[in-house]
């Protein structure tokens, strides 16, 4: 099974991280986390950085370039493990089109 978690509100990061932790140890093929909107600044927090480090290699993290521009976040501010995608909504649509199940905490 493949799951994409969508985070677009900064306040939803803790809920999303809890949902992901409860999911990651089950039999899954892949988990992708797509972040856009104001939630993009969550990538700059220590809690999220630690979470990314903990799950590096098991979860793929995407950052919407449009959201980064809107919230003055640069590539070099993001953790190295985060992949910048041109558009978070298009990324979500492509992932869903390829069989990912959509979860929005």
C-alpha contacts under 8 A as a table, 3 or more apart, distances in Angstrom:
res1	aa1	res2	aa2	distance
1	X	27	X	7.52
1	X	28	X	4.90
1	X	29	X	5.29
1	X	30	X	6.96
1	X	100	X	7.51
1	X	101	X	7.97
2	X	28	X	6.21
2	X	29	X	5.51
2	X	30	X	4.88
2	X	31	X	5.94
2	X	99	X	6.99
2	X	100	X	4.79
2	X	101	X	6.21
3	X	30	X	6.52
3	X	31	X	5.02
3	X	32	X	6.46
3	X	100	X	4.95
3	X	101	X	4.66
3	X	102	X	6.13
3	X	103	X	7.12
4	X	31	X	5.82
4	X	32	X	4.76
4	X	33	X	5.66
4	X	34	X	6.99
4	X	92	X	7.54
4	X	95	X	7.29
4	X	96	X	7.83
4	X	100	X	5.95
4	X	101	X	5.98
4	X	102	X	5.14
4	X	103	X	6.11
5	X	16	X	7.49
5	X	31	X	7.56
5	X	32	X	6.30
5	X	33	X	4.72
5	X	34	X	6.17
5	X	102	X	6.21
5	X	103	X	4.83
5	X	104	X	5.75
5	X	105	X	7.47
6	X	33	X	6.01
6	X	34	X	5.01
6	X	35	X	6.02
6	X	92	X	7.80
6	X	102	X	7.34
6	X	103	X	6.25
6	X	104	X	5.01
6	X	105	X	7.33
7	X	10	X	7.62
7	X	12	X	6.63
7	X	13	X	6.86
7	X	16	X	7.24
7	X	33	X	7.42
7	X	34	X	6.33
7	X	35	X	4.88
7	X	36	X	6.56
7	X	39	X	6.28
7	X	104	X	6.55
7	X	105	X	7.16
8	X	12	X	7.63
8	X	35	X	5.80
8	X	36	X	4.94
8	X	37	X	4.90
8	X	38	X	6.15
8	X	39	X	4.85
8	X	40	X	7.37
9	X	12	X	5.45
9	X	13	X	7.39
9	X	37	X	6.64
9	X	38	X	5.59
9	X	39	X	4.57
10	X	13	X	5.79
10	X	38	X	5.78
10	X	39	X	3.89
10	X	40	X	7.35
10	X	41	X	7.17
10	X	42	X	6.08
11	X	14	X	7.11
11	X	39	X	7.55
12	X	15	X	5.31
12	X	16	X	6.02
12	X	39	X	7.79
12	X	105	X	6.58
13	X	16	X	5.04
13	X	17	X	6.01
13	X	39	X	7.38
13	X	42	X	7.05
13	X	48	X	7.90
14	X	17	X	5.15
14	X	18	X	6.22
15	X	18	X	5.16
15	X	19	X	6.18
15	X	105	X	6.22
16	X	19	X	5.01
16	X	20	X	6.03
16	X	104	X	7.88
16	X	105	X	5.38
17	X	20	X	5.06
17	X	21	X	6.08
17	X	51	X	7.65
18	X	21	X	5.12
18	X	22	X	6.21
19	X	22	X	5.14
19	X	23	X	6.25
19	X	105	X	7.41
20	X	23	X	4.97
20	X	24	X	5.80
21	X	24	X	5.46
21	X	25	X	7.39
22	X	25	X	7.02
23	X	26	X	5.68
24	X	27	X	7.84
24	X	28	X	7.28
24	X	31	X	7.56
24	X	58	X	7.90
25	X	28	X	7.90
28	X	31	X	7.52
30	X	58	X	7.48
30	X	59	X	6.86
31	X	58	X	7.46
31	X	59	X	5.16
31	X	60	X	6.36
32	X	59	X	5.84
32	X	60	X	4.69
32	X	61	X	5.80
32	X	62	X	7.29
33	X	59	X	7.44
33	X	60	X	6.24
33	X	61	X	4.80
33	X	62	X	5.96
34	X	61	X	6.25
34	X	62	X	4.77
34	X	63	X	6.16
34	X	64	X	7.49
34	X	88	X	6.50
34	X	91	X	7.67
34	X	92	X	7.04
35	X	39	X	6.29
35	X	40	X	5.77
35	X	61	X	7.82
35	X	62	X	6.12
35	X	63	X	5.12
35	X	64	X	6.20
35	X	88	X	6.79
36	X	39	X	5.91
36	X	40	X	5.37
36	X	63	X	6.33
36	X	64	X	5.12
36	X	66	X	7.85
36	X	67	X	5.36
36	X	68	X	7.84
36	X	88	X	5.80
37	X	40	X	5.99
37	X	64	X	7.98
37	X	67	X	5.13
38	X	41	X	6.23
38	X	67	X	7.13
38	X	71	X	7.02
39	X	42	X	5.36
39	X	43	X	7.85
40	X	43	X	5.93
40	X	63	X	6.75
40	X	64	X	7.56
40	X	67	X	6.45
40	X	68	X	6.46
40	X	71	X	7.57
40	X	73	X	7.81
41	X	44	X	5.48
41	X	45	X	7.38
41	X	71	X	7.27
41	X	73	X	7.14
42	X	45	X	5.41
42	X	48	X	6.39
43	X	48	X	5.83
43	X	49	X	6.40
43	X	78	X	6.17
43	X	79	X	7.19
44	X	48	X	7.32
44	X	49	X	7.02
44	X	77	X	6.83
44	X	78	X	6.46
44	X	79	X	7.89
45	X	48	X	5.54
45	X	49	X	6.21
46	X	49	X	5.01
46	X	50	X	6.08
47	X	50	X	5.26
47	X	51	X	6.22
48	X	51	X	4.90
48	X	52	X	6.14
49	X	52	X	5.14
49	X	53	X	6.25
49	X	79	X	6.60
50	X	53	X	5.07
50	X	54	X	6.10
51	X	54	X	5.08
51	X	55	X	6.36
52	X	55	X	5.31
52	X	56	X	5.75
52	X	61	X	7.83
52	X	79	X	7.90
52	X	81	X	7.37
53	X	56	X	5.13
53	X	81	X	7.97
55	X	58	X	5.37
55	X	59	X	5.86
56	X	59	X	6.12
56	X	60	X	7.55
56	X	81	X	6.97
57	X	60	X	7.28
60	X	81	X	7.75
60	X	82	X	7.31
60	X	83	X	7.77
61	X	81	X	7.04
61	X	82	X	5.00
61	X	83	X	6.13
62	X	82	X	5.59
62	X	83	X	4.73
62	X	84	X	5.64
62	X	85	X	6.36
62	X	88	X	7.89
63	X	67	X	7.82
63	X	68	X	7.49
63	X	82	X	6.64
63	X	83	X	6.11
63	X	84	X	4.71
63	X	85	X	5.90
63	X	88	X	6.96
64	X	67	X	5.32
64	X	68	X	6.28
64	X	84	X	6.00
64	X	85	X	5.21
64	X	86	X	5.92
64	X	87	X	5.15
64	X	88	X	4.56
65	X	68	X	4.91
65	X	69	X	6.27
65	X	84	X	6.01
65	X	85	X	5.80
65	X	86	X	4.97
65	X	87	X	6.07
65	X	88	X	7.56
66	X	69	X	5.22
66	X	70	X	6.27
66	X	86	X	6.66
66	X	87	X	6.06
66	X	88	X	7.76
67	X	70	X	4.96
67	X	71	X	6.09
68	X	71	X	5.27
68	X	72	X	5.82
68	X	73	X	4.65
68	X	74	X	6.52
69	X	72	X	5.15
69	X	73	X	6.19
69	X	74	X	7.50
70	X	73	X	7.87
73	X	77	X	6.63
73	X	78	X	7.87
74	X	77	X	5.42
74	X	78	X	7.06
75	X	78	X	5.54
75	X	84	X	7.62
76	X	79	X	7.73
78	X	82	X	6.55
79	X	82	X	5.74
85	X	88	X	6.53
85	X	91	X	7.05
87	X	90	X	5.46
87	X	91	X	6.16
88	X	91	X	4.91
88	X	92	X	6.14
89	X	92	X	5.06
89	X	93	X	6.24
90	X	93	X	5.02
90	X	94	X	6.13
91	X	94	X	5.16
91	X	95	X	6.16
92	X	95	X	5.16
92	X	96	X	6.12
93	X	96	X	5.13
93	X	97	X	5.95
94	X	97	X	4.95
94	X	98	X	6.23
95	X	98	X	5.14
95	X	99	X	6.57
95	X	100	X	5.50
96	X	99	X	5.17
96	X	100	X	4.60
96	X	101	X	6.29
96	X	102	X	6.77
97	X	100	X	7.18
